């Protein structure tokens, strides 16, 4: 069995990285924090590129692709702190399954959707005009009034939403909602994977260049061990992300455990990676001008999206015990 990406996925990753790197960057994320600039590349450009709507069916003018393909793109989006999040598109594509008109609106950009969870601010609420929510077990859709939050990570577009008059799309939607949440967790973990890998690259590059007492600081054991620990966590997370994405496409019975494991690992890995690289950089790592704090900000926000890491680890333990006792 091949546990790595095939050439088609590698080519997709390269193309996505080229597109996203040309439009999004840590500098753009900093500009959004400083002056309220819009997140890059922005909803319109993401939709136009086709990457955001990979999992929308071809019958609704989407890409008709897989969750794994979307996760491959999401990793590259995480590297450059792109916004809005592909998580929102992934969840909406699942929740609107069979609703051709709304899916077509998602695919052509005329429908700017965000998903309201029970607690916490709404991801990508900024710039959205249509909201999906679960109310008394039913999937509902309607307009809403957004109150923007003071951003920690401005690319996440967080806000509180007061849902207006909503229509019921699916009466008994609890299982559909859970599936969408698990797909969302998978794509969120992929974005965190990209961010953690990028911040690790920053740390390794600096450890090779910065010299202390006549030697590159990367030659000292303490620095080596810190970075290697992060590298191991990143590669473990990579395996979990690809497993969860594969499960979403081919093994729905495995998805609950895989998505929870990916979410839990992503939260702790990105947090640890960002804090480690700030340490490795020393004084400069703590400054506003350095990019490290932007990834730290992303880690602090993402840790609580779609449930926190504590809840995810608890879910992993519960599901693993259920598997073990069958």
Secondary structure as UniProt FT lines:
FT   HELIX           7..23
FT   HELIX           26..35
FT   HELIX           43..49
FT   TURN            52..55
FT   HELIX           58..60
FT   HELIX           67..79
FT   TURN            80..81
FT   HELIX           86..95
FT   TURN            96..98
FT   HELIX           100..108
FT   STRAND          113..116
FT   TURN            123..124
FT   TURN            126..127
FT   STRAND          130..135
FT   TURN            136..137
FT   STRAND          138..148
FT   HELIX           154..156
FT   STRAND          159..170
FT   HELIX           174..209
FT   STRAND          211..212
FT   TURN            213..214
FT   STRAND          215..216
FT   HELIX           217..219
FT   HELIX           221..250
FT   HELIX           252..281
FT   HELIX           282..286
FT   TURN            288..289
FT   HELIX           292..302
FT   TURN            303..306
FT   HELIX           309..324
//
